[in-house]
Amino acid sequence: MRTAEGVRDLVIEHVDGTVSVRYKVNTATAQRILKAHKAGTAVPDAERAIRERQYRNALLKDCADTVAATETATP
């Protein structure tokens, strides 16, 4: 997402002319990527920061869920 080439790598162009994001991401992130692809640019820094914050929060939640599951497990 840092370069136009990176954005192109994230997008699949279908035979019928439609485009989609190669990986599973939330709707807002997909729209950011497709908007940048259409413009032929990289995703702006501010919008990339949003995605990075979302990813970091998801990792923290996953870690917290794992700890909670193992701490509450009974032998």
HTML snippet that shows the backbone in 3Dmol.js (N, CA, C, O; Angstrom):
<script src="https://3Dmol.org/build/3Dmol-min.js"></script>
<div id="view" style="width:600px;height:400px;position:relative"></div>
<script>
const pdb = `
ATOM      1  N   MET A   1       0.821  -1.192   0.000  1.00  0.00           N
ATOM      2  CA  MET A   1       0.000   0.000   0.000  1.00  0.00           C
ATOM      3  C   MET A   1       0.865   1.256   0.000  1.00  0.00           C
ATOM      4  O   MET A   1       0.344   2.360  -0.156  1.00  0.00           O
ATOM      5  N   ARG A   2       2.162   1.107   0.170  1.00  0.00           N
ATOM      6  CA  ARG A   2       3.055   2.269   0.211  1.00  0.00           C
ATOM      7  C   ARG A   2       3.386   2.816  -1.171  1.00  0.00           C
ATOM      8  O   ARG A   2       3.790   3.971  -1.305  1.00  0.00           O
ATOM      9  N   THR A   3       3.217   1.984  -2.204  1.00  0.00           N
ATOM     10  CA  THR A   3       3.509   2.418  -3.564  1.00  0.00           C
ATOM     11  C   THR A   3       2.354   2.027  -4.479  1.00  0.00           C
ATOM     12  O   THR A   3       1.518   1.194  -4.130  1.00  0.00           O
ATOM     13  N   ALA A   4       2.327   2.648  -5.662  1.00  0.00           N
ATOM     14  CA  ALA A   4       1.294   2.299  -6.641  1.00  0.00           C
ATOM     15  C   ALA A   4       1.433   0.843  -7.064  1.00  0.00           C
ATOM     16  O   ALA A   4       0.434   0.161  -7.293  1.00  0.00           O
ATOM     17  N   GLU A   5       2.687   0.360  -7.168  1.00  0.00           N
ATOM     18  CA  GLU A   5       2.912  -1.044  -7.533  1.00  0.00           C
ATOM     19  C   GLU A   5       2.388  -1.975  -6.448  1.00  0.00           C
ATOM     20  O   GLU A   5       1.821  -3.028  -6.740  1.00  0.00           O
ATOM     21  N   GLY A   6       2.583  -1.580  -5.199  1.00  0.00           N
ATOM     22  CA  GLY A   6       2.078  -2.375  -4.086  1.00  0.00           C
ATOM     23  C   GLY A   6       0.563  -2.464  -4.097  1.00  0.00           C
ATOM     24  O   GLY A   6      -0.005  -3.514  -3.799  1.00  0.00           O
ATOM     25  N   VAL A   7      -0.088  -1.367  -4.440  1.00  0.00           N
ATOM     26  CA  VAL A   7      -1.552  -1.366  -4.540  1.00  0.00           C
ATOM     27  C   VAL A   7      -1.987  -2.276  -5.678  1.00  0.00           C
ATOM     28  O   VAL A   7      -2.946  -3.033  -5.532  1.00  0.00           O
ATOM     29  N   ARG A   8      -1.288  -2.210  -6.817  1.00  0.00           N
ATOM     30  CA  ARG A   8      -1.640  -3.088  -7.942  1.00  0.00           C
ATOM     31  C   ARG A   8      -1.530  -4.562  -7.558  1.00  0.00           C
ATOM     32  O   ARG A   8      -2.318  -5.387  -8.019  1.00  0.00           O
ATOM     33  N   ASP A   9      -0.551  -4.892  -6.712  1.00  0.00           N
ATOM     34  CA  ASP A   9      -0.393  -6.278  -6.273  1.00  0.00           C
ATOM     35  C   ASP A   9      -1.549  -6.738  -5.383  1.00  0.00           C
ATOM     36  O   ASP A   9      -1.807  -7.937  -5.273  1.00  0.00           O
ATOM     37  N   LEU A  10      -2.239  -5.799  -4.753  1.00  0.00           N
ATOM     38  CA  LEU A  10      -3.339  -6.144  -3.853  1.00  0.00           C
ATOM     39  C   LEU A  10      -4.673  -6.308  -4.575  1.00  0.00           C
ATOM     40  O   LEU A  10      -5.650  -6.763  -3.980  1.00  0.00           O
ATOM     41  N   VAL A  11      -4.717  -5.940  -5.852  1.00  0.00           N
ATOM     42  CA  VAL A  11      -5.983  -5.909  -6.586  1.00  0.00           C
ATOM     43  C   VAL A  11      -5.988  -6.967  -7.681  1.00  0.00           C
ATOM     44  O   VAL A  11      -4.981  -7.197  -8.351  1.00  0.00           O
ATOM     45  N   ILE A  12      -7.140  -7.603  -7.847  1.00  0.00           N
ATOM     46  CA  ILE A  12      -7.354  -8.566  -8.927  1.00  0.00           C
ATOM     47  C   ILE A  12      -8.294  -7.920  -9.940  1.00  0.00           C
ATOM     48  O   ILE A  12      -9.370  -7.443  -9.581  1.00  0.00           O
ATOM     49  N   GLU A  13      -7.888  -7.905 -11.189  1.00  0.00           N
ATOM     50  CA  GLU A  13      -8.744  -7.407 -12.266  1.00  0.00           C
ATOM     51  C   GLU A  13      -9.368  -8.608 -12.965  1.00  0.00           C
ATOM     52  O   GLU A  13      -8.668  -9.420 -13.571  1.00  0.00           O
ATOM     53  N   HIS A  14     -10.686  -8.710 -12.875  1.00  0.00           N
ATOM     54  CA  HIS A  14     -11.407  -9.849 -13.442  1.00  0.00           C
ATOM     55  C   HIS A  14     -11.637  -9.647 -14.942  1.00  0.00           C
ATOM     56  O   HIS A  14     -11.528  -8.534 -15.456  1.00  0.00           O
ATOM     57  N   VAL A  15     -11.952 -10.730 -15.624  1.00  0.00           N
ATOM     58  CA  VAL A  15     -12.173 -10.710 -17.069  1.00  0.00           C
ATOM     59  C   VAL A  15     -13.324  -9.773 -17.436  1.00  0.00           C
ATOM     60  O   VAL A  15     -13.282  -9.112 -18.474  1.00  0.00           O
ATOM     61  N   ASP A  16     -14.343  -9.716 -16.591  1.00  0.00           N
ATOM     62  CA  ASP A  16     -15.509  -8.873 -16.904  1.00  0.00           C
ATOM     63  C   ASP A  16     -15.277  -7.392 -16.601  1.00  0.00           C
ATOM     64  O   ASP A  16     -16.189  -6.579 -16.755  1.00  0.00           O
ATOM     65  N   GLY A  17     -14.063  -7.036 -16.173  1.00  0.00           N
ATOM     66  CA  GLY A  17     -13.737  -5.637 -15.939  1.00  0.00           C
ATOM     67  C   GLY A  17     -13.858  -5.184 -14.501  1.00  0.00           C
ATOM     68  O   GLY A  17     -13.455  -4.070 -14.165  1.00  0.00           O
ATOM     69  N   THR A  18     -14.403  -6.022 -13.657  1.00  0.00           N
ATOM     70  CA  THR A  18     -14.516  -5.651 -12.249  1.00  0.00           C
ATOM     71  C   THR A  18     -13.186  -5.879 -11.541  1.00  0.00           C
ATOM     72  O   THR A  18     -12.337  -6.635 -12.014  1.00  0.00           O
ATOM     73  N   VAL A  19     -13.021  -5.219 -10.413  1.00  0.00           N
ATOM     74  CA  VAL A  19     -11.815  -5.381  -9.605  1.00  0.00           C
ATOM     75  C   VAL A  19     -12.210  -5.739  -8.183  1.00  0.00           C
ATOM     76  O   VAL A  19     -13.278  -5.359  -7.703  1.00  0.00           O
ATOM     77  N   SER A  20     -11.339  -6.471  -7.524  1.00  0.00           N
ATOM     78  CA  SER A  20     -11.563  -6.817  -6.126  1.00  0.00           C
ATOM     79  C   SER A  20     -10.209  -6.907  -5.440  1.00  0.00           C
ATOM     80  O   SER A  20      -9.163  -6.980  -6.085  1.00  0.00           O
ATOM     81  N   VAL A  21     -10.258  -6.899  -4.111  1.00  0.00           N
ATOM     82  CA  VAL A  21      -9.034  -6.979  -3.318  1.00  0.00           C
ATOM     83  C   VAL A  21      -8.646  -8.447  -3.193  1.00  0.00           C
ATOM     84  O   VAL A  21      -9.498  -9.308  -2.974  1.00  0.00           O
ATOM     85  N   ARG A  22      -7.357  -8.721  -3.332  1.00  0.00           N
ATOM     86  CA  ARG A  22      -6.846 -10.088  -3.328  1.00  0.00           C
ATOM     87  C   ARG A  22      -7.034 -10.788  -1.979  1.00  0.00           C
ATOM     88  O   ARG A  22      -7.273 -11.995  -1.946  1.00  0.00           O
ATOM     89  N   TYR A  23      -6.931 -10.056  -0.871  1.00  0.00           N
ATOM     90  CA  TYR A  23      -6.995 -10.654   0.455  1.00  0.00           C
ATOM     91  C   TYR A  23      -8.232 -10.195   1.206  1.00  0.00           C
ATOM     92  O   TYR A  23      -8.839  -9.182   0.857  1.00  0.00           O
ATOM     93  N   LYS A  24      -8.601 -10.937   2.231  1.00  0.00           N
ATOM     94  CA  LYS A  24      -9.760 -10.583   3.042  1.00  0.00           C
ATOM     95  C   LYS A  24      -9.409  -9.386   3.933  1.00  0.00           C
ATOM     96  O   LYS A  24      -8.534  -9.476   4.793  1.00  0.00           O
ATOM     97  N   VAL A  25     -10.092  -8.288   3.716  1.00  0.00           N
ATOM     98  CA  VAL A  25      -9.938  -7.085   4.534  1.00  0.00           C
ATOM     99  C   VAL A  25     -11.326  -6.527   4.794  1.00  0.00           C
ATOM    100  O   VAL A  25     -12.292  -6.922   4.142  1.00  0.00           O
ATOM    101  N   ASN A  26     -11.428  -5.594   5.761  1.00  0.00           N
ATOM    102  CA  ASN A  26     -12.745  -5.019   6.003  1.00  0.00           C
ATOM    103  C   ASN A  26     -13.138  -4.103   4.848  1.00  0.00           C
ATOM    104  O   ASN A  26     -12.299  -3.732   4.027  1.00  0.00           O
ATOM    105  N   THR A  27     -14.398  -3.747   4.791  1.00  0.00           N
ATOM    106  CA  THR A  27     -14.941  -2.992   3.665  1.00  0.00           C
ATOM    107  C   THR A  27     -14.254  -1.644   3.486  1.00  0.00           C
ATOM    108  O   THR A  27     -13.943  -1.252   2.362  1.00  0.00           O
ATOM    109  N   ALA A  28     -14.015  -0.936   4.579  1.00  0.00           N
ATOM    110  CA  ALA A  28     -13.389   0.389   4.491  1.00  0.00           C
ATOM    111  C   ALA A  28     -11.978   0.291   3.899  1.00  0.00           C
ATOM    112  O   ALA A  28     -11.596   1.116   3.070  1.00  0.00           O
ATOM    113  N   THR A  29     -11.221  -0.694   4.315  1.00  0.00           N
ATOM    114  CA  THR A  29      -9.868  -0.875   3.789  1.00  0.00           C
ATOM    115  C   THR A  29      -9.918  -1.251   2.310  1.00  0.00           C
ATOM    116  O   THR A  29      -9.120  -0.756   1.515  1.00  0.00           O
ATOM    117  N   ALA A  30     -10.842  -2.115   1.946  1.00  0.00           N
ATOM    118  CA  ALA A  30     -10.990  -2.484   0.535  1.00  0.00           C
ATOM    119  C   ALA A  30     -11.302  -1.260  -0.308  1.00  0.00           C
ATOM    120  O   ALA A  30     -10.760  -1.107  -1.402  1.00  0.00           O
ATOM    121  N   GLN A  31     -12.163  -0.392   0.185  1.00  0.00           N
ATOM    122  CA  GLN A  31     -12.499   0.821  -0.557  1.00  0.00           C
ATOM    123  C   GLN A  31     -11.288   1.735  -0.707  1.00  0.00           C
ATOM    124  O   GLN A  31     -11.097   2.342  -1.762  1.00  0.00           O
ATOM    125  N   ARG A  32     -10.470   1.840   0.335  1.00  0.00           N
ATOM    126  CA  ARG A  32      -9.258   2.656   0.256  1.00  0.00           C
ATOM    127  C   ARG A  32      -8.299   2.116  -0.802  1.00  0.00           C
ATOM    128  O   ARG A  32      -7.731   2.875  -1.587  1.00  0.00           O
ATOM    129  N   ILE A  33      -8.131   0.808  -0.810  1.00  0.00           N
ATOM    130  CA  ILE A  33      -7.222   0.172  -1.769  1.00  0.00           C
ATOM    131  C   ILE A  33      -7.743   0.342  -3.193  1.00  0.00           C
ATOM    132  O   ILE A  33      -6.979   0.688  -4.095  1.00  0.00           O
ATOM    133  N   LEU A  34      -9.033   0.103  -3.400  1.00  0.00           N
ATOM    134  CA  LEU A  34      -9.602   0.213  -4.741  1.00  0.00           C
ATOM    135  C   LEU A  34      -9.590   1.660  -5.233  1.00  0.00           C
ATOM    136  O   LEU A  34      -9.390   1.908  -6.422  1.00  0.00           O
ATOM    137  N   LYS A  35      -9.800   2.609  -4.333  1.00  0.00           N
ATOM    138  CA  LYS A  35      -9.738   4.029  -4.695  1.00  0.00           C
ATOM    139  C   LYS A  35      -8.327   4.398  -5.157  1.00  0.00           C
ATOM    140  O   LYS A  35      -8.162   5.094  -6.159  1.00  0.00           O
ATOM    141  N   ALA A  36      -7.319   3.935  -4.430  1.00  0.00           N
ATOM    142  CA  ALA A  36      -5.930   4.205  -4.810  1.00  0.00           C
ATOM    143  C   ALA A  36      -5.592   3.515  -6.131  1.00  0.00           C
ATOM    144  O   ALA A  36      -4.889   4.083  -6.966  1.00  0.00           O
ATOM    145  N   HIS A  37      -6.090   2.297  -6.321  1.00  0.00           N
ATOM    146  CA  HIS A  37      -5.847   1.558  -7.569  1.00  0.00           C
ATOM    147  C   HIS A  37      -6.436   2.316  -8.745  1.00  0.00           C
ATOM    148  O   HIS A  37      -5.791   2.451  -9.784  1.00  0.00           O
ATOM    149  N   LYS A  38      -7.649   2.809  -8.590  1.00  0.00           N
ATOM    150  CA  LYS A  38      -8.309   3.548  -9.668  1.00  0.00           C
ATOM    151  C   LYS A  38      -7.530   4.818 -10.010  1.00  0.00           C
ATOM    152  O   LYS A  38      -7.432   5.198 -11.177  1.00  0.00           O
ATOM    153  N   ALA A  39      -6.972   5.474  -8.980  1.00  0.00           N
ATOM    154  CA  ALA A  39      -6.202   6.704  -9.202  1.00  0.00           C
ATOM    155  C   ALA A  39      -4.779   6.409  -9.673  1.00  0.00           C
ATOM    156  O   ALA A  39      -4.097   7.299 -10.180  1.00  0.00           O
ATOM    157  N   GLY A  40      -4.331   5.166  -9.507  1.00  0.00           N
ATOM    158  CA  GLY A  40      -2.971   4.801  -9.905  1.00  0.00           C
ATOM    159  C   GLY A  40      -1.916   5.307  -8.936  1.00  0.00           C
ATOM    160  O   GLY A  40      -0.776   5.566  -9.323  1.00  0.00           O
ATOM    161  N   THR A  41      -2.304   5.444  -7.678  1.00  0.00           N
ATOM    162  CA  THR A  41      -1.394   5.967  -6.653  1.00  0.00           C
ATOM    163  C   THR A  41      -1.297   5.007  -5.483  1.00  0.00           C
ATOM    164  O   THR A  41      -1.981   3.984  -5.442  1.00  0.00           O
ATOM    165  N   ALA A  42      -0.447   5.345  -4.539  1.00  0.00           N
ATOM    166  CA  ALA A  42      -0.362   4.592  -3.295  1.00  0.00           C
ATOM    167  C   ALA A  42      -1.490   5.046  -2.370  1.00  0.00           C
ATOM    168  O   ALA A  42      -2.079   6.109  -2.569  1.00  0.00           O
ATOM    169  N   VAL A  43      -1.781   4.239  -1.367  1.00  0.00           N
ATOM    170  CA  VAL A  43      -2.752   4.644  -0.349  1.00  0.00           C
ATOM    171  C   VAL A  43      -2.093   5.745   0.487  1.00  0.00           C
ATOM    172  O   VAL A  43      -0.954   5.581   0.922  1.00  0.00           O
ATOM    173  N   PRO A  44      -2.788   6.858   0.718  1.00  0.00           N
ATOM    174  CA  PRO A  44      -2.196   7.957   1.492  1.00  0.00           C
ATOM    175  C   PRO A  44      -1.768   7.513   2.897  1.00  0.00           C
ATOM    176  O   PRO A  44      -2.341   6.588   3.473  1.00  0.00           O
ATOM    177  N   ASP A  45      -0.749   8.193   3.432  1.00  0.00           N
ATOM    178  CA  ASP A  45      -0.206   7.838   4.749  1.00  0.00           C
ATOM    179  C   ASP A  45      -1.274   7.819   5.836  1.00  0.00           C
ATOM    180  O   ASP A  45      -1.304   6.905   6.660  1.00  0.00           O
ATOM    181  N   ALA A  46      -2.149   8.821   5.844  1.00  0.00           N
ATOM    182  CA  ALA A  46      -3.175   8.897   6.890  1.00  0.00           C
ATOM    183  C   ALA A  46      -4.109   7.689   6.833  1.00  0.00           C
ATOM    184  O   ALA A  46      -4.503   7.155   7.870  1.00  0.00           O
ATOM    185  N   GLU A  47      -4.456   7.267   5.641  1.00  0.00           N
ATOM    186  CA  GLU A  47      -5.347   6.116   5.494  1.00  0.00           C
ATOM    187  C   GLU A  47      -4.620   4.814   5.807  1.00  0.00           C
ATOM    188  O   GLU A  47      -5.228   3.879   6.328  1.00  0.00           O
ATOM    189  N   ARG A  48      -3.332   4.742   5.496  1.00  0.00           N
ATOM    190  CA  ARG A  48      -2.542   3.560   5.863  1.00  0.00           C
ATOM    191  C   ARG A  48      -2.423   3.452   7.374  1.00  0.00           C
ATOM    192  O   ARG A  48      -2.448   2.353   7.927  1.00  0.00           O
ATOM    193  N   ALA A  49      -2.294   4.593   8.044  1.00  0.00           N
ATOM    194  CA  ALA A  49      -2.193   4.593   9.503  1.00  0.00           C
ATOM    195  C   ALA A  49      -3.457   4.030  10.138  1.00  0.00           C
ATOM    196  O   ALA A  49      -3.392   3.345  11.158  1.00  0.00           O
ATOM    197  N   ILE A  50      -4.607   4.320   9.535  1.00  0.00           N
ATOM    198  CA  ILE A  50      -5.877   3.774  10.040  1.00  0.00           C
ATOM    199  C   ILE A  50      -5.835   2.252   9.975  1.00  0.00           C
ATOM    200  O   ILE A  50      -6.181   1.576  10.944  1.00  0.00           O
ATOM    201  N   ARG A  51      -5.414   1.716   8.838  1.00  0.00           N
ATOM    202  CA  ARG A  51      -5.353   0.256   8.664  1.00  0.00           C
ATOM    203  C   ARG A  51      -4.365  -0.373   9.627  1.00  0.00           C
ATOM    204  O   ARG A  51      -4.642  -1.423  10.205  1.00  0.00           O
ATOM    205  N   GLU A  52      -3.217   0.260   9.803  1.00  0.00           N
ATOM    206  CA  GLU A  52      -2.212  -0.277  10.725  1.00  0.00           C
ATOM    207  C   GLU A  52      -2.730  -0.285  12.156  1.00  0.00           C
ATOM    208  O   GLU A  52      -2.465  -1.222  12.909  1.00  0.00           O
ATOM    209  N   ARG A  53      -3.465   0.755  12.533  1.00  0.00           N
ATOM    210  CA  ARG A  53      -4.044   0.811  13.883  1.00  0.00           C
ATOM    211  C   ARG A  53      -5.097  -0.288  14.052  1.00  0.00           C
ATOM    212  O   ARG A  53      -5.157  -0.933  15.098  1.00  0.00           O
ATOM    213  N   GLN A  54      -5.928  -0.501  13.024  1.00  0.00           N
ATOM    214  CA  GLN A  54      -6.935  -1.557  13.083  1.00  0.00           C
ATOM    215  C   GLN A  54      -6.277  -2.926  13.221  1.00  0.00           C
ATOM    216  O   GLN A  54      -6.737  -3.765  13.995  1.00  0.00           O
ATOM    217  N   TYR A  55      -5.207  -3.147  12.475  1.00  0.00           N
ATOM    218  CA  TYR A  55      -4.502  -4.424  12.527  1.00  0.00           C
ATOM    219  C   TYR A  55      -3.875  -4.634  13.901  1.00  0.00           C
ATOM    220  O   TYR A  55      -3.963  -5.725  14.464  1.00  0.00           O
ATOM    221  N   ARG A  56      -3.246  -3.600  14.439  1.00  0.00           N
ATOM    222  CA  ARG A  56      -2.630  -3.692  15.762  1.00  0.00           C
ATOM    223  C   ARG A  56      -3.688  -4.001  16.834  1.00  0.00           C
ATOM    224  O   ARG A  56      -3.453  -4.821  17.722  1.00  0.00           O
ATOM    225  N   ASN A  57      -4.840  -3.347  16.747  1.00  0.00           N
ATOM    226  CA  ASN A  57      -5.909  -3.604  17.709  1.00  0.00           C
ATOM    227  C   ASN A  57      -6.445  -5.030  17.582  1.00  0.00           C
ATOM    228  O   ASN A  57      -6.765  -5.662  18.589  1.00  0.00           O
ATOM    229  N   ALA A  58      -6.544  -5.538  16.361  1.00  0.00           N
ATOM    230  CA  ALA A  58      -7.008  -6.912  16.158  1.00  0.00           C
ATOM    231  C   ALA A  58      -6.023  -7.910  16.754  1.00  0.00           C
ATOM    232  O   ALA A  58      -6.435  -8.910  17.341  1.00  0.00           O
ATOM    233  N   LEU A  59      -4.714  -7.647  16.607  1.00  0.00           N
ATOM    234  CA  LEU A  59      -3.708  -8.531  17.199  1.00  0.00           C
ATOM    235  C   LEU A  59      -3.788  -8.514  18.725  1.00  0.00           C
ATOM    236  O   LEU A  59      -3.687  -9.559  19.368  1.00  0.00           O
ATOM    237  N   LEU A  60      -3.969  -7.322  19.300  1.00  0.00           N
ATOM    238  CA  LEU A  60      -4.096  -7.223  20.751  1.00  0.00           C
ATOM    239  C   LEU A  60      -5.320  -7.979  21.254  1.00  0.00           C
ATOM    240  O   LEU A  60      -5.260  -8.656  22.280  1.00  0.00           O
ATOM    241  N   LYS A  61      -6.435  -7.861  20.525  1.00  0.00           N
ATOM    242  CA  LYS A  61      -7.655  -8.568  20.922  1.00  0.00           C
ATOM    243  C   LYS A  61      -7.445 -10.075  20.842  1.00  0.00           C
ATOM    244  O   LYS A  61      -7.868 -10.807  21.736  1.00  0.00           O
ATOM    245  N   ASP A  62      -6.802 -10.539  19.788  1.00  0.00           N
ATOM    246  CA  ASP A  62      -6.536 -11.959  19.638  1.00  0.00           C
ATOM    247  C   ASP A  62      -5.658 -12.466  20.777  1.00  0.00           C
ATOM    248  O   ASP A  62      -5.902 -13.539  21.329  1.00  0.00           O
ATOM    249  N   CYS A  63      -4.644 -11.696  21.120  1.00  0.00           N
ATOM    250  CA  CYS A  63      -3.760 -12.065  22.225  1.00  0.00           C
ATOM    251  C   CYS A  63      -4.537 -12.104  23.537  1.00  0.00           C
ATOM    252  O   CYS A  63      -4.385 -13.042  24.319  1.00  0.00           O
ATOM    253  N   ALA A  64      -5.366 -11.095  23.782  1.00  0.00           N
ATOM    254  CA  ALA A  64      -6.165 -11.046  25.008  1.00  0.00           C
ATOM    255  C   ALA A  64      -7.134 -12.223  25.074  1.00  0.00           C
ATOM    256  O   ALA A  64      -7.326 -12.812  26.138  1.00  0.00           O
ATOM    257  N   ASP A  65      -7.743 -12.565  23.944  1.00  0.00           N
ATOM    258  CA  ASP A  65      -8.671 -13.703  23.908  1.00  0.00           C
ATOM    259  C   ASP A  65      -7.938 -15.009  24.210  1.00  0.00           C
ATOM    260  O   ASP A  65      -8.470 -15.873  24.907  1.00  0.00           O
ATOM    261  N   THR A  66      -6.725 -15.153  23.691  1.00  0.00           N
ATOM    262  CA  THR A  66      -5.935 -16.354  23.946  1.00  0.00           C
ATOM    263  C   THR A  66      -5.568 -16.460  25.421  1.00  0.00           C
ATOM    264  O   THR A  66      -5.686 -17.528  26.020  1.00  0.00           O
ATOM    265  N   VAL A  67      -5.128 -15.359  25.998  1.00  0.00           N
ATOM    266  CA  VAL A  67      -4.785 -15.360  27.419  1.00  0.00           C
ATOM    267  C   VAL A  67      -6.024 -15.670  28.269  1.00  0.00           C
ATOM    268  O   VAL A  67      -5.954 -16.463  29.208  1.00  0.00           O
ATOM    269  N   ALA A  68      -7.131 -15.054  27.941  1.00  0.00           N
ATOM    270  CA  ALA A  68      -8.359 -15.300  28.693  1.00  0.00           C
ATOM    271  C   ALA A  68      -8.791 -16.749  28.593  1.00  0.00           C
ATOM    272  O   ALA A  68      -9.242 -17.327  29.582  1.00  0.00           O
ATOM    273  N   ALA A  69      -8.663 -17.343  27.430  1.00  0.00           N
ATOM    274  CA  ALA A  69      -9.046 -18.742  27.262  1.00  0.00           C
ATOM    275  C   ALA A  69      -8.146 -19.668  28.045  1.00  0.00           C
ATOM    276  O   ALA A  69      -8.624 -20.641  28.627  1.00  0.00           O
ATOM    277  N   THR A  70      -6.854 -19.392  28.074  1.00  0.00           N
ATOM    278  CA  THR A  70      -5.931 -20.284  28.782  1.00  0.00           C
ATOM    279  C   THR A  70      -5.975 -20.061  30.285  1.00  0.00           C
ATOM    280  O   THR A  70      -5.762 -20.994  31.059  1.00  0.00           O
ATOM    281  N   GLU A  71      -6.251 -18.828  30.704  1.00  0.00           N
ATOM    282  CA  GLU A  71      -6.321 -18.537  32.139  1.00  0.00           C
ATOM    283  C   GLU A  71      -7.586 -19.105  32.761  1.00  0.00           C
ATOM    284  O   GLU A  71      -7.586 -19.462  33.939  1.00  0.00           O
ATOM    285  N   THR A  72      -8.659 -19.195  31.995  1.00  0.00           N
ATOM    286  CA  THR A  72      -9.911 -19.686  32.552  1.00  0.00           C
ATOM    287  C   THR A  72     -10.101 -21.187  32.349  1.00  0.00           C
ATOM    288  O   THR A  72     -11.081 -21.759  32.827  1.00  0.00           O
ATOM    289  N   ALA A  73      -9.178 -21.819  31.651  1.00  0.00           N
ATOM    290  CA  ALA A  73      -9.282 -23.261  31.410  1.00  0.00           C
ATOM    291  C   ALA A  73      -9.068 -24.004  32.734  1.00  0.00           C
ATOM    292  O   ALA A  73      -8.176 -23.678  33.518  1.00  0.00           O
ATOM    293  N   THR A  74      -9.892 -24.984  32.945  1.00  0.00           N
ATOM    294  CA  THR A  74      -9.749 -25.800  34.159  1.00  0.00           C
ATOM    295  C   THR A  74      -9.090 -27.112  33.798  1.00  0.00           C
ATOM    296  O   THR A  74      -9.409 -27.714  32.773  1.00  0.00           O
ATOM    297  N   PRO A  75      -8.173 -27.555  34.636  1.00  0.00           N
ATOM    298  CA  PRO A  75      -7.472 -28.815  34.349  1.00  0.00           C
ATOM    299  C   PRO A  75      -8.362 -30.036  34.441  1.00  0.00           C
ATOM    300  O   PRO A  75      -7.898 -31.156  34.223  1.00  0.00           O
TER     301      PRO A  75
END
`;
const viewer = $3Dmol.createViewer("view");
viewer.addModel(pdb, "pdb");
viewer.setStyle({}, {cartoon: {color: "spectrum"}});
viewer.zoomTo();
viewer.render();
</script>
